[in-house]
Amino acid sequence: MSKRSFVLCASFGTLVLSAGQVSPSLGPLGEAVSPATSSHAEPPAAPRSPGAPPSETNLERLGAAYSPAPAHAPSPDARADELLPPPVDLEEPTLWLARAIYSETKRPHEQELVAWVVRNRVDTGYRGKQTYREVVLDPYQFSAFNPGADKRSFLRQLSPDAPLPRWRQALWIAQYVRHAAPTYRPFSIETRHFYSERSMKGRPVPYWAEGSRFVPATEQRYRVDERRFRFFEQVS
């Protein structure tokens, strides 16, 4: 278990997974929906003294948010049979961050990297935006939130209790990234742009990426296909 996972687990407590086995329906973004009745809460973990390592059970549950899906799943990251509860006392900035990363990808390591890009924009006041809501809704920065985008209305209204497993995953990742110490930043604070080669239409790269500095993800910490996401720093 990585140091990053220890911090996430220690910061946000026990993750509770669903034991239900159901035939999922599909939500607006094509994700399998788990009925609310398929999840259940377990008794809270015993208080842990400051500085004590997280329990083995907590680490296993935390790892579930980042581990590959079972072989029978329709995609490598589909976890239709596991529904995490939303984080307790979720704040609006975290909700906007989760909406952004959920709109971009359903894969946990990619969600984390995208979340850091969004946080970098907030921390540096990029384009004059000071809050997560302002950054996410900044016109023509995150395609799913562009005026007229098909999923814009759905994403803006997405609530923590929506029974979408990868949405719940996004909530936990957003909670971690928003509150993580800067030392866990996977790239410089000036890394505020990314694009997906697979989603480009009409040209191989966006205009702002030409001549910009590409930032590769750390292979020891992240499993990211560069054809899916490329990150860039020092783009004005």
C-alpha positions in Angstrom: 0.0 0.0 0.0 1.5 3.3 -1.0 2.1 6.2 1.4 -0.6 8.2 -0.5 -3.1 5.5 0.4 -2.1 5.6 4.1 -2.8 9.4 4.1 -6.1 9.0 2.4 -7.3 6.3 4.7 -6.1 8.1 7.9 -7.7 11.3 6.8 -11.2 10.1 5.9 -11.8 6.9 8.0 -13.4 3.6 7.1 -14.6 3.0 3.5 -17.7 0.8 3.5 -18.3 -1.4 0.4 -21.5 -2.9 -0.8 -22.0 -6.6 -0.5 -25.0 -6.7 -2.9 -24.9 -8.5 -6.2 -27.4 -6.9 -8.5 -28.1 -6.5 -12.2 -27.2 -2.8 -12.8 -29.0 -0.3 -15.0 -27.1 2.5 -16.8 -27.0 6.1 -15.6 -26.8 9.2 -17.9 -23.0 8.8 -18.4 -23.2 5.1 -19.1 -22.2 4.0 -15.6 -23.9 1.1 -14.0 -26.3 2.3 -11.3 -26.4 0.4 -8.0 -29.8 0.7 -6.2 -29.6 2.2 -2.8 -30.8 -1.0 -1.3 -27.7 -2.8 -2.4 -25.4 -0.9 0.0 -25.2 -1.2 3.7 -23.4 0.5 6.5 -21.2 -1.3 9.0 -20.5 -0.3 12.6 -17.9 2.5 12.8 -14.3 1.6 13.4 -12.9 1.9 16.9 -11.1 5.2 17.6 -7.5 5.2 16.5 -4.9 6.9 18.6 -2.9 9.8 16.9 0.0 8.5 14.8 -1.2 4.9 14.8 -1.2 3.2 11.4 -4.6 2.5 9.8 -6.0 -1.0 10.3 -5.4 -3.7 7.7 -9.2 -3.8 7.0 -9.3 0.0 6.4 -6.3 -0.3 4.0 -8.0 -3.1 2.1 -11.1 -1.1 1.7 -9.1 2.0 0.6 -7.2 -0.1 -1.9 -10.5 -1.2 -3.4 -11.1 2.3 -4.8 -7.9 2.0 -6.7 -7.6 -1.6 -7.6 -8.7 -3.1 -11.0 -12.2 -4.4 -11.5 -13.0 -8.1 -11.5 -12.2 -10.0 -14.8 -15.9 -10.3 -15.6 -16.5 -6.5 -15.5 -17.3 -4.8 -18.8 -14.3 -2.5 -18.5 -11.0 -2.5 -16.5 -12.3 0.0 -14.1 -16.0 -0.9 -13.9 -16.9 -1.7 -10.3 -20.7 -2.0 -10.6 -21.0 -4.3 -7.6 -19.2 -2.0 -5.1 -20.8 1.2 -3.8 -18.8 3.3 -1.4 -20.7 5.6 1.0 -20.1 9.3 0.3 -17.6 11.0 2.6 -19.1 12.5 5.8 -19.5 16.3 6.0 -18.9 16.7 2.3 -18.3 20.4 1.4 -19.5 22.1 -1.8 -16.0 22.7 -3.2 -15.3 19.0 -2.9 -18.5 18.3 -4.7 -17.6 20.5 -7.6 -14.1 18.9 -7.8 -15.7 15.5 -7.9 -18.1 16.5 -10.7 -15.2 17.7 -12.7 -13.1 14.6 -12.4 -16.1 12.3 -12.9 -16.9 14.1 -16.1 -13.4 13.5 -17.5 -12.8 9.8 -16.6 -14.0 6.9 -14.4 -10.5 5.5 -13.8 -9.3 6.3 -10.2 -5.6 7.2 -11.0 -6.7 9.4 -13.9 -9.3 11.0 -11.6 -6.7 11.8 -9.1 -4.4 13.5 -11.6 -7.2 15.5 -13.1 -8.2 16.5 -9.6 -4.7 17.9 -9.0 -4.9 19.9 -12.2 -8.2 21.5 -11.0 -6.7 22.2 -7.5 -3.6 23.7 -9.1 -5.9 26.2 -11.0 -7.6 27.1 -7.7 -4.4 27.4 -5.8 -2.9 29.7 -8.4 -6.0 31.7 -9.2 -5.7 30.7 -12.9 -7.7 32.9 -15.2 -8.8 34.8 -12.2 -10.9 32.0 -10.7 -10.6 31.5 -7.0 -13.1 28.7 -6.2 -13.6 25.1 -7.4 -17.0 26.1 -8.8 -15.6 29.0 -10.7 -12.7 26.8 -12.1 -15.0 24.0 -13.2 -17.6 26.3 -14.8 -15.0 28.5 -16.5 -16.2 28.5 -20.1 -14.4 26.1 -22.5 -12.0 24.8 -20.0 -13.7 21.4 -19.1 -15.7 20.2 -22.1 -18.6 18.5 -20.2 -19.4 21.9 -18.6 -19.3 24.0 -21.8 -22.5 25.9 -22.6 -24.8 23.5 -24.5 -22.9 20.4 -23.5 -25.2 17.3 -23.4 -24.2 16.3 -19.8 -23.8 19.8 -18.3 -27.2 19.9 -16.6 -26.8 16.3 -15.2 -23.3 16.9 -13.8 -24.2 20.3 -12.2 -27.0 18.6 -10.3 -25.2 15.4 -9.4 -25.6 14.8 -5.7 -23.4 12.8 -3.2 -26.1 10.1 -2.7 -26.4 9.3 -6.4 -25.9 5.4 -6.5 -23.1 5.4 -9.1 -20.1 3.5 -7.9 -17.5 5.5 -9.9 -19.1 8.7 -8.8 -18.8 7.7 -5.2 -15.1 6.8 -6.0 -14.7 10.3 -7.4 -16.1 11.9 -4.2 -13.4 10.1 -2.1 -10.6 11.0 -4.5 -11.8 14.6 -4.6 -11.9 14.7 -0.8 -8.4 13.4 -0.6 -6.9 15.7 -3.2 -8.6 18.9 -1.9 -7.3 18.3 1.6 -3.9 16.7 0.8 -0.7 18.4 1.8 1.1 20.0 -1.1 4.0 17.5 -0.8 1.6 14.9 -2.3 1.2 16.9 -5.5 2.2 14.6 -8.4 3.5 17.4 -10.5 4.3 21.1 -10.2 1.7 23.6 -9.2 2.0 25.1 -12.7 0.6 21.9 -14.2 -2.9 23.2 -15.1 -3.7 21.6 -18.4 -4.4 18.2 -19.9 -5.9 16.7 -23.0 -6.9 13.3 -24.3 -5.5 12.2 -27.6 -8.4 9.8 -28.1 -11.0 12.6 -27.8 -9.3 15.1 -30.2 -11.4 15.9 -33.3 -10.1 17.7 -36.3 -6.5 18.1 -35.1 -3.9 15.9 -33.3 -3.3 18.3 -30.4 -5.0 21.4 -29.0 -3.4 24.7 -30.0 -2.2 25.4 -26.5 -0.2 22.1 -26.3 2.0 23.0 -29.3 5.4 23.8 -27.9 4.2 23.4 -24.3 6.0 21.3 -21.7 4.6 17.8 -21.4 4.6 16.3 -17.8 4.7 12.5 -17.7 2.9 10.8 -14.8 5.2 9.0 -12.3 5.0 5.3 -13.3 5.6 4.1 -9.7 2.5 5.9 -8.5 0.1 6.0 -11.4 -1.2 3.8 -14.2 -2.1 6.2 -16.9 -2.1 5.6 -20.7 -0.6 8.7 -22.4 -3.1 8.1 -25.3 -5.8 8.8 -22.8 -4.3 11.7 -20.8 -1.3 14.0 -21.3 -0.6 16.7 -18.7 1.2 20.0 -19.3 2.7 22.8 -17.2 3.5 26.5 -17.6 0.7 27.0 -20.2 -0.4 30.7 -20.1 
